[in-house]
Amino acid sequence: MRVLITGACGFVGSHVVEHILKNTDWDIVALDRIDSTSTLHRLTEQSVWDPKRVSFVYHDLKAYINPYVAYRLKCDYILHLAASSHVDRSISDPMSFVMDNVVGTTNLLRFIQEYHNEFGIKKAIYMSTDEVFGAAPQGVEYKEWDRFCPGNPYAASKAGAESMWDAFANTYKLPLITVHTMNVLGERQHSEKFLPLCIKKIRDGETVTIHSNKDKTKAGTRFYIHARNVADALLYLIKNGRTLDGTGWEGKYNIVGEREVSNLELAQLVAKIMGEELKYEMVDFHSSRPGHDLRYALDGSLMESLGWKPPKNLEESLEKTVQWYLDNPSWL
């Protein structure tokens, strides 16, 4: 078997490469453009790295996949993880997110459309986000087919890409699957993200900003999940997931962490692991960062009904991740 992973040098992509190398005998085609948020070191520094099983293809998906590139991407399965994903940057430069996420995804879909019969592509999975549904009121957990209500340009670009994924499945009868994930944490994450930023500030005795409601009494919450668990869910869906069938029932799956955790609770857990004092400031969430939502939540019961659920080990995963960053400070 051969699997194509787009965005393989990104944070989640590198964990998916690692997981497949550890748990299968498949070969991997790693596609990436190597930009400010990706690096080959995420792949080559892994203990399981095997250059005999991984081939690298440099390509920016904003460009059409011509035949010269296409025949280097021959595969049985596709995991489409390439995306621009930082909300703040999407607010300052929304068009780049449209190009990366909507146009880039559409170019990959054109490749699948043109070559799926010739190559025998069995399934292609698109990694969307909980943010396409927008803010979740307390007590609400969105299901796979709930309506989109994106609250910022990043979320809108992911919703646009997901809509194209649905449209190509329906129009061209392609074997496509969509997954929604929540906030992912783990080793090798970009330093702009909350967990590595939190570790760095606690280490250096600086104040951690905790985004909260307008009264500064309640921190934002997420269902955090480790990247290796996301990778495990993707591999499970390659083997067991049903593809989009045009009825609005099959082909979408939520990958959700074990429980809801506030950003303040996460920072407190990190400080406890590090044995350091947590200095923090609650900040008016929407005034300081318009376009960010206080709470996201997904319903993970469909995946659980199929036989997959995340292990109950948030603290254990967090402890290993924090220690990894302290042992590898260049990533901070």
N, C-alpha and C positions, 0 to 999 in steps of 0.2 A: 504494500500500500504506500501511497505517496500523498502527503497533505501539503497544500499551499497555505502559508500563514502570512497575511498582509500585516504590516506593522510589527514584524517579528522582533525588531530591535527596540521596540517600545517596552514600557513597564510590564503590562499584562502579557504582551506578546512573548517576551523573554521567559516568563513563567510557563506559558503554554508550550513553548519549545522544550523547556526543561522537563515538563511533565510527560510529554509524548516520548522524549528520548528515554526516560526512566521506565515508562509503563507499556511501551509497545516496541515492535521492531520496525516501525514505519520509517520511511525516508521523509525528509522535510525540505520544502522549497521556501526559503525565508525571503520575502519581498519587503524592501524598505527603501526610503529615499534618504535616510540619515540626515535629520535636521537638528534644530536646537534642543529637541526633547528626546532624541533617540541616539543610540550609540552601539556599535558592534561589541563593545566591552560587556554589555549586558549578556551577550551570548557566549563570547569566548572565555569569560571569567568563570563560567559555570563548571562545577566539578564533573558534570556528565557530558560536557561538550564533545561532540564526535564529528569532525569535519568530513568523515566518510559518509555520514548519513545526512548532512545538512549542506545544501547548496544555496548560495546567496545570489539574489537578483536585485540589482539596483534599478528602481523605477519609481517615478512620481505618478501616482494614479490620476492626477489632474490631466495627464496626457493619455490619449488613446493607446491601448495596448496593441501595438502593431505585431505582425506575424513573427518578426525576429525575436521579440520579447515573449510572445505567446507560447512558442514551442519550448521555451525554457520553464514555463509554468505548468506543463502537463501534470495532471494530478487526478487522484480519485476523490479527494475531499478538499474543501476550502473553508478556512476560518478567517473571516474578514474583521480584523481588529484595528486596522489603520484608521486613525482619526485625529483631528485636533480636539483637545478636550478641556481647555482651561477657560472657565467662565469669564474671568476678568479680561483676558485677551480677546474673547469673543465680543465683549462689550465695546472695546476700543477699536477692534478691527473685524466687524462681522462678515465682510465679504470674503476674507481668507477662509473663514469657517464654512461658508457656502461652497467655496471651491474645493476645499479638502474633503468635506463630509458628503455633500450632495453630489457634486460633479465627480469626485473621486469614486464614490460608490457606484454611480451610474456607469462610469467607464469599466469598472470591474464587472458589473452586470452585463454590459455589452460583450465582454470577453466570455462570460459564462454562456450567454445566449449563442454566440458564434461557435464555441468549441465544446459544449457539454456532450453532444453526441459523439463527436470525433474522439474526444479524450475519455469519454465514459465517466464524466463527473457525477458522482452518486448523490452528494449533498454539499450545500454551501451554507454556512451559518454566519449571520451578521450580528455583531455585538452592538446593540443599542443601549439605552440608558433609562433609568428610572425618571430622569428629568424630562422626558418627552411628555409625561403626564402632568407635570407642574407640581406645585405645592400640594401636600397631602394634609387635609385637616385632621385633627386628633381623632383617632379611632378609624380612619380610613386607610385601607391598604389596597392599592390599585391592582386589578387583575390584568391579564395579558392583553385583552381586547378592549379595555376602557379607552375613552376618547383622549386625544392629545390636547394638552393645554400648556405648551412650553412657555416658560417665564423669562427666557433670555435667548440671545442669538445662538449660543452653543446648543441649547436644548432644541431650538427650532431647526437648526441644521441637521441634528440627529433625527428629528421627526421627519424632515424632508427626505433624508436618506432612507429611513425605514419605509416611508410611503412608496418610494421608488422600488424598494425590495419587494414589497407587497404587489406592486403593479406588474413587475416583471414575472413574478411567480404566477400571477393570474393570466397575464396576456400571453406569455410564451411557454407556460406550463413547465417552469424550471423547478428543480428539487431544492427549494430554499427554506431556511429556518431563520427565525429571529429570536434573539435572547435579549432580555432587559437585565442589566446588572445594577447593583447599588454601589455605594462607595467602596472601592477596592483598596486594600492596603497590603504592604509587604516590602520585601527587600528590593533594592534597585529602583525605587520610585523617584520621580523628579523632585528636586529639593523645594519646588514651589508648592507642593501638596501639603495638606495639613499635618500628617503624621511626621514626616521628616522635619518640617518646619518647627513643629512642637518639640521634637527631640533636641534640635539645635538650640532653641531658645531656653529650654530647661537646663541644658548642659552649660550654657553661657550665662545663666542667671538673669535672663531677660524676661520680659512680661509676655505671656501668651495671650493673644486676642481671641476671645470666645464670642462668636456672633450669637446674638440673642434676640428676643422680642423687643418691642419698643420700650417696655418698662424695665428692661435689663434684669429681668427676674427669671427668665427661662432660656436655656441654651438650645440651639438647634440640635436636631437628632437625625441619626442615620442608622441603617442596618449594615454596619461594616462587615466586610467579608475579605478573607485573605485571597490573594491572586492564585495561589495553588488550588484553592477550592473552586474558584471560577474555572481554572484549567480542567479540573476533574469533572465538573459539570459539562463542559464543552465536549470532552471525550465521551462522556456518557450519552450525550445527545447525538453525536456522530453515530453511535452504535444503536441507539434506541429511539431517537426523536422522530416524530412524524413531520413531514414537510408541509408547507403552506398548500392548502387545497382550494382556496378561493371561496370557501364557505364562511370564513370568519370564525372558525372554531379550532382548526388544527394549525400547528406550525409556529406558535409563539410560546415562549417559556420564560418565566421570571426566575433568576438566580439570586437568592436572597440570603443574607447572613442570618446567624442563629437568633439574634435578638436585637431590639432597638437600643441604641446607646447614644447618649448626648455627647456633644463635642467636649463639654466640661468633664464628663465622666471619663472619656477617653484620655484627655490630658492628665487627669488625676491618676489614672492607671499607669500612664507613661512615667510620671514623676515618681510614683511608688516603686516601679521597676528599677528606675535609675537611682533611687535612694536620695532624691533631691527635693527641695521645696518647690512647689508650684506657685509661681507668681502669675496671676491672670487678671484680665480686665474684661468684663462683660460689655459688649459694644452693641449699640442700636443696629440691628441687622440690616434692615432695608435702607436706612438713611446712609449707612457707611458703604454698603455694596448693593446698589440697586440691581435687580435682576437675579439676585440669589434668593432661594426659598428656605424658609426656616426648617421645614420638615419634608422629607421624602419617605415614601413607604410603598412596598410592593407585597403582594400576596404570593407566597411561595408554595401554596398547597398543591398546585398542578405538578410541579417537579417531584414533590414528596409522594404524590399518588402514583407516580411512575417508578418510584423506588430510589430516588436520590434526594438527599438532604445534607446540608453542611454539617460537619462534625461540631460538637459543642465544645470548642476549644479556643474561644476568642482570647482569653487571658494567656494561654500557652503560646498561641501564634504571635500575640503582641510582644510577649517577653522575648521570644526568639528574634523577632524583627528588630526590636529596640536594641538588643545586644549586637545584632549584625551591623546596624548603623554606627554604634559606638566603636566597633572593631574596624569599620570601613568609613572613617570620617570624611573621606573625599567626596562621598555621595551626599553629604550635608552641605 
